[in-house]
Amino acid sequence: MAVARRHVPATLPQWGKVQIIDGGDLIYARDLVPLRERDRDASFVRYQLLVDKNARRRALTPEFEPCDFYGQLRNIFVLDLPPSRDLGLSESTTILLAAVHSVKIDKPADIDVPFYREEGRTEVVDLAAVQCVVGRVYDDVRKWWAIIDRSGPLAQPIFVEGGEDSLS
């Protein structure tokens, strides 16, 4: 933590929106871009993180698998880092971070659509983990929100161990 404190400034620039490359979704950071009454809410997203299947069993070697999460993009932070031996950076690097307020997903066996009733915590992730905008529809009968994800299999990230963006 001491290394991070030395290199991360007290304030960070923020972006209000970002667009997925090659004509993808335009996504809004809700804390910077207020939702107008006539607009669709383009701040709810699907994001994918690598999760350790063995996290609850510390004696086992970590084994990571991609998992989908959903939430509302609240902020996009721009972190400009200078070259640093402490951080293993030989040149200046810009890192884009997304603060996402997650939702707790339920997937009933009889329905092939994710739902949520409760919100989770806010987590900061690499902006590259954000895959697409998702829609939401409120179900008055079940009293929960249905997630409408029309992205399909082509919107999946590829995780490359030790790639050029890796800090290790």
C-alpha positions in Angstrom: 0.0 0.0 0.0 2.9 2.3 0.7 4.1 2.0 -2.9 0.7 2.9 -4.2 0.5 5.9 -2.0 3.8 7.2 -3.4 2.7 6.9 -7.0 -1.1 7.5 -7.1 -2.0 11.2 -6.9 -4.6 12.5 -4.4 -7.0 13.4 -7.2 -7.5 11.7 -10.6 -9.0 12.9 -13.8 -12.4 11.3 -14.6 -14.2 10.6 -17.9 -18.0 10.7 -18.2 -18.3 8.2 -21.0 -16.4 5.6 -23.0 -17.2 3.8 -26.2 -16.3 0.1 -26.9 -14.0 0.0 -29.9 -15.2 -0.8 -33.4 -18.6 0.8 -33.1 -19.5 -0.8 -29.8 -21.7 0.6 -27.0 -21.4 4.1 -25.7 -21.3 3.7 -21.9 -21.9 6.6 -19.4 -20.4 6.9 -16.0 -23.5 7.7 -13.9 -21.8 9.9 -11.3 -20.6 12.3 -14.0 -23.4 12.1 -16.6 -26.9 12.4 -15.0 -29.7 10.4 -16.5 -32.2 12.6 -18.3 -35.9 11.6 -18.2 -36.1 10.8 -21.9 -32.8 8.8 -22.1 -32.1 5.1 -21.8 -29.8 4.2 -18.9 -26.6 3.3 -20.7 -24.6 3.0 -17.4 -25.5 -0.7 -16.5 -22.8 -3.0 -17.8 -21.6 -6.6 -17.9 -18.0 -7.0 -16.9 -15.8 -10.0 -16.7 -13.2 -10.8 -14.1 -10.9 -13.7 -13.4 -12.0 -15.5 -10.2 -10.0 -18.1 -8.3 -12.1 -21.3 -8.2 -10.0 -22.4 -5.1 -10.4 -19.1 -3.2 -12.1 -20.8 -0.2 -9.4 -23.5 -0.1 -6.1 -21.8 0.6 -4.0 -24.9 0.5 -4.8 -25.4 -3.2 -3.0 -23.6 -6.0 -5.1 -20.7 -7.4 -7.0 -21.6 -10.6 -8.6 -18.7 -12.4 -11.7 -18.8 -14.6 -13.6 -15.9 -16.2 -16.9 -14.9 -14.5 -19.5 -12.5 -15.6 -20.7 -9.7 -13.3 -23.3 -6.9 -13.7 -23.5 -3.5 -12.2 -23.8 0.3 -12.8 -20.7 2.1 -14.0 -20.3 5.0 -11.6 -16.9 6.5 -12.5 -14.1 6.2 -15.0 -10.7 7.1 -13.5 -7.6 8.0 -15.5 -4.3 7.0 -13.7 -1.2 8.3 -15.3 1.9 6.6 -13.9 5.5 7.7 -14.6 8.3 5.2 -15.1 8.9 3.5 -11.8 11.1 0.6 -10.5 8.7 0.1 -7.6 5.9 -0.6 -10.1 8.0 -2.4 -12.7 7.3 0.3 -15.3 10.1 1.3 -17.7 8.0 4.0 -19.4 5.0 6.2 -18.6 1.7 4.2 -18.5 -1.9 5.2 -18.4 -4.4 2.9 -16.6 -8.1 3.3 -17.0 -10.1 2.2 -14.0 -13.9 1.7 -13.7 -15.8 2.0 -10.5 -18.8 -0.3 -10.8 -21.6 -0.6 -8.3 -22.3 -4.4 -8.5 -25.6 -6.2 -8.3 -26.2 -9.6 -6.7 -27.3 -11.9 -9.5 -29.8 -14.7 -9.2 -30.2 -17.2 -12.0 -33.3 -19.3 -11.5 -33.2 -22.8 -13.0 -36.4 -22.2 -15.0 -35.4 -18.9 -16.6 -32.3 -18.2 -18.8 -32.1 -14.6 -17.8 -30.1 -13.2 -14.8 -32.1 -11.2 -12.2 -31.3 -9.2 -9.2 -33.1 -7.7 -6.2 -30.1 -6.4 -4.2 -27.2 -4.2 -5.0 -23.7 -5.3 -4.0 -20.6 -3.2 -3.3 -18.7 -0.8 -5.4 -15.5 -2.3 -6.9 -12.8 -0.7 -9.0 -11.7 -2.8 -12.0 -9.7 -2.4 -15.1 -11.9 -0.6 -17.7 -11.0 -3.3 -20.2 -13.1 -5.8 -18.1 -16.2 -3.8 -19.0 -17.8 -5.7 -22.0 -21.0 -4.0 -22.9 -24.1 -2.1 -21.9 -27.0 -4.2 -20.6 -30.6 -3.3 -20.3 -32.9 -3.9 -17.3 -36.6 -4.6 -17.0 -38.5 -4.5 -13.7 -40.7 -7.6 -13.0 -43.6 -6.4 -10.9 -44.6 -10.0 -10.1 -41.3 -11.2 -8.8 -40.2 -7.8 -7.5 -36.8 -7.9 -9.2 -34.9 -6.6 -12.2 -34.2 -8.8 -15.2 -30.9 -8.2 -17.0 -31.2 -7.9 -20.8 -27.8 -8.8 -22.3 -27.9 -8.8 -26.1 -24.1 -8.9 -26.6 -23.7 -12.6 -27.5 -20.5 -14.6 -27.6 -18.5 -12.1 -29.7 -18.3 -9.7 -26.8 -16.1 -11.9 -24.6 -12.6 -10.8 -23.5 -9.5 -12.9 -24.0 -7.2 -13.2 -21.0 -3.5 -13.5 -21.9 -1.2 -14.4 -19.0 1.9 -12.1 -19.0 0.7 -10.1 -21.9 2.2 -6.7 -22.8 -0.3 -4.9 -20.5 0.7 -7.1 -17.5 2.4 -5.3 -14.6 4.2 -8.5 -13.5 
